[in-house]
Amino acid sequence: MTTGTTDAGEAASASSRKLRTVVLSSLLGTTVEWYDFFLYSTAASLVFGKLFFPETNGTVGTMLAFATFAVGFVARPLGGLLFGHIGDRVGRKRTLAFTMGLMGVSTALIGLLPTYEQVGALAPILLLVLRVAQGVALGGEWAGAVLLAVEHGPEGRKGRFGSYPQIGLALGLALGTGVFALLSNVLSDAAFLGYGWRVAFLASLVLVAVGLTVRLKIDETPAFRAVLGASEGPRSVPLVEVVRDRGSRRHLLLGMVARWGEGVAFNTWGVFALTYATGTLELPRTEVLLTVTGASLVMAVLVPVSGRLVDRFGARCTYMTGMAAFGVSVFPAFLLFQTGGVLGFAVALVLALGIVHACFYGAQGTLFAALFPVEVRYTGMSAVYQVSGIFASGITPLLVTAFLTLGSGTPWLACGYLVLSAVGSVWATSRLREEQLYVRTGRTAADGTGPEASRAKTPVAA
């Protein structure tokens, strides 16, 4: 009896260690990828317009920098479909190792680019090429990292596990803006523009090395191993299967609209707000960067709380509630931006990005994982998240800047667009079928046991 009890205890301890490694791998991966990706957005707000588009005026230069930022979102669907296909055929683990390496190399090379003054038009061209590479890498990362956690997650705790990789978005943004705030504070403006910003990009190589070391230690997910073992002969292309199946096709389209508000929200509070605060409102750059960093850390703390709510109330309910709160908060947040100075900006951003965004973002990964069968889940999730990113995320800074110009500097037209995106997302989420989503019992398409799994060719348990 003693030996049996000891063996059981050791097995449970080993299982716990494996789960912790999975969570750490998933979290580190998304943190590194988002750090790299949003370093670019911070630099586009503060640096790239001056260094790579110097012959334009300030506003046009910033919009051109944001245009290259948007190109990354156009490239993300390519990466999502490419690596989604590989991830559904070869496996989650190996796919994610490659995407992390690609992102790290691309980001480091941006830190080595010559400026327009040095090589002329070649500089923005090279910047654009590397931004595309970043987009392709991130396109393959997000769905795989979420699936790594959800498919390893224990029964009844999949919402919590699905929220852990979502923390990476907040930590990546906090690291990116925090590093820029530090460099901006300790260096003169000339030194910051000359070489300081490059340090932040080159530091990516260190983060990638740490992330890959952990990621290569994990096992393939149980769900994928079961599908691989049950497969009989060649299967069709995952994207074809998603489009061909009526339920998956419906969730693909509704999922993209559900994602609209989330993408608009994050790229307003995390990207556009930097330019708006330092340019239009003329607030101090370091204080603004520190505010974004602080709000991101609040979000990182609260995202797992959202995951717990998913386990209790379901992904759809949690996501819809948070998205509705976003729509209600838009006008008050911009009013605080305009009238409250640095303190008002900080309060508004902590509420909008730190609290409200955490509510629905923590639920998003589990929500989208529940929409597709295991065999095509990587592809389906990637398509939902990355294709919608073009209109939901990539063009948001451009659109909001344009609305600001049309409003003669007032933000109310932009606010109307943000509210519209929230309404659209709430509607689309409400149309997703409740029985196919994550529910309190933990039985869901995310683990192969819900109604969605009955349509899969090989239903399995995660």
URURVEN-V24404 format. One record per residue. RES is the residue in three letters. PHI is phi in whole degrees, 0 to 359 (none if undefined). Layout:
# URURVEN-V24404
RES;PHI
RES;PHI
This chain:
# URURVEN-V24404
MET;none
THR;296
THR;296
GLY;297
THR;295
THR;297
ASP;299
ALA;296
GLY;295
GLU;294
ALA;296
ALA;295
SER;295
ALA;296
SER;296
SER;296
ARG;296
LYS;298
LEU;295
ARG;296
THR;295
VAL;299
VAL;299
LEU;297
SER;298
SER;296
LEU;292
LEU;299
GLY;299
THR;291
THR;297
VAL;297
GLU;297
TRP;288
TYR;303
ASP;298
PHE;294
PHE;271
LEU;304
TYR;298
SER;295
THR;295
ALA;294
ALA;296
SER;288
LEU;245
VAL;234
PHE;298
GLY;301
LYS;278
LEU;267
PHE;247
PHE;224
PRO;286
GLU;276
THR;259
ASN;285
GLY;303
THR;293
VAL;294
GLY;298
THR;295
MET;294
LEU;294
ALA;296
PHE;293
ALA;294
THR;293
PHE;300
ALA;295
VAL;301
GLY;300
PHE;284
VAL;291
ALA;284
ARG;300
PRO;299
LEU;299
GLY;294
GLY;298
LEU;289
LEU;295
PHE;282
GLY;297
HIS;299
ILE;295
GLY;294
ASP;279
ARG;251
VAL;264
GLY;135
ARG;288
LYS;299
ARG;295
THR;298
LEU;291
ALA;297
PHE;292
THR;297
MET;294
GLY;297
LEU;298
MET;296
GLY;298
VAL;294
SER;298
THR;294
ALA;298
LEU;294
ILE;300
GLY;293
LEU;254
LEU;293
PRO;286
THR;270
TYR;301
GLU;296
GLN;274
VAL;232
GLY;71
ALA;295
LEU;297
ALA;298
PRO;294
ILE;294
LEU;297
LEU;300
LEU;295
VAL;298
LEU;289
ARG;294
VAL;298
ALA;298
GLN;300
GLY;297
VAL;298
ALA;296
LEU;292
GLY;302
GLY;268
GLU;277
TRP;301
ALA;298
GLY;296
ALA;294
VAL;294
LEU;295
LEU;304
ALA;281
VAL;295
GLU;286
HIS;270
GLY;296
PRO;293
GLU;303
GLY;84
ARG;230
LYS;293
GLY;297
ARG;296
PHE;295
GLY;293
SER;277
TYR;299
PRO;296
GLN;291
ILE;298
GLY;301
LEU;299
ALA;293
LEU;293
GLY;297
LEU;292
ALA;298
LEU;296
GLY;298
THR;289
GLY;296
VAL;297
PHE;295
ALA;297
LEU;297
LEU;296
SER;295
ASN;280
VAL;268
LEU;248
SER;290
ASP;303
ALA;294
ALA;291
PHE;298
LEU;289
GLY;285
TYR;216
GLY;300
TRP;296
ARG;292
VAL;301
ALA;298
PHE;286
LEU;290
ALA;297
SER;302
LEU;299
VAL;293
LEU;297
VAL;296
ALA;299
VAL;294
GLY;298
LEU;293
THR;301
VAL;285
ARG;297
LEU;286
LYS;271
ILE;275
ASP;268
GLU;296
THR;291
PRO;302
ALA;298
PHE;291
ARG;299
ALA;293
VAL;296
LEU;296
GLY;288
ALA;269
SER;292
GLU;238
GLY;78
PRO;292
ARG;252
SER;286
VAL;297
PRO;305
LEU;297
VAL;297
GLU;296
VAL;298
VAL;289
ARG;287
ASP;282
ARG;298
GLY;295
SER;294
ARG;297
ARG;298
HIS;290
LEU;299
LEU;290
LEU;294
GLY;297
MET;297
VAL;290
ALA;299
ARG;284
TRP;307
GLY;298
GLU;296
GLY;296
VAL;297
ALA;299
PHE;295
ASN;283
THR;279
TRP;284
GLY;266
VAL;240
PHE;299
ALA;302
LEU;297
THR;293
TYR;298
ALA;289
THR;278
GLY;266
THR;296
LEU;273
GLU;57
LEU;274
PRO;300
ARG;299
THR;297
GLU;297
VAL;294
LEU;298
LEU;294
THR;295
VAL;297
THR;298
GLY;297
ALA;297
SER;294
LEU;292
VAL;299
MET;299
ALA;300
VAL;290
LEU;270
VAL;303
PRO;296
VAL;297
SER;299
GLY;298
ARG;294
LEU;296
VAL;299
ASP;297
ARG;266
PHE;248
GLY;103
ALA;292
ARG;296
CYS;298
THR;296
TYR;294
MET;297
THR;298
GLY;295
MET;293
ALA;297
ALA;296
PHE;299
GLY;301
VAL;289
SER;274
VAL;299
PHE;297
PRO;300
ALA;296
PHE;290
LEU;296
LEU;294
PHE;305
GLN;285
THR;248
GLY;258
GLY;64
VAL;297
LEU;295
GLY;297
PHE;298
ALA;295
VAL;298
ALA;297
LEU;288
VAL;297
LEU;293
ALA;286
LEU;270
GLY;289
ILE;257
VAL;296
HIS;296
ALA;300
CYS;299
PHE;269
TYR;288
GLY;296
ALA;270
GLN;295
GLY;299
THR;292
LEU;302
PHE;287
ALA;295
ALA;281
LEU;269
PHE;224
PRO;296
VAL;303
GLU;299
VAL;235
ARG;293
TYR;300
THR;294
GLY;298
MET;298
SER;299
ALA;296
VAL;302
TYR;285
GLN;274
VAL;295
SER;294
GLY;299
ILE;297
PHE;268
ALA;278
SER;239
GLY;302
ILE;266
THR;300
PRO;302
LEU;296
LEU;296
VAL;294
THR;298
ALA;295
PHE;297
LEU;295
THR;294
LEU;297
GLY;272
SER;56
GLY;94
THR;273
PRO;268
TRP;288
LEU;295
ALA;298
CYS;299
GLY;299
TYR;294
LEU;298
VAL;295
LEU;301
SER;295
ALA;294
VAL;298
GLY;299
SER;291
VAL;297
TRP;298
ALA;297
THR;296
SER;294
ARG;274
LEU;291
ARG;283
GLU;305
GLU;290
GLN;262
LEU;255
TYR;294
VAL;237
ARG;300
THR;287
GLY;82
ARG;268
THR;202
ALA;297
ALA;292
ASP;241
GLY;82
THR;247
GLY;271
PRO;301
GLU;299
ALA;294
SER;292
ARG;271
ALA;289
LYS;291
THR;228
PRO;295
VAL;219
ALA;258
ALA;290
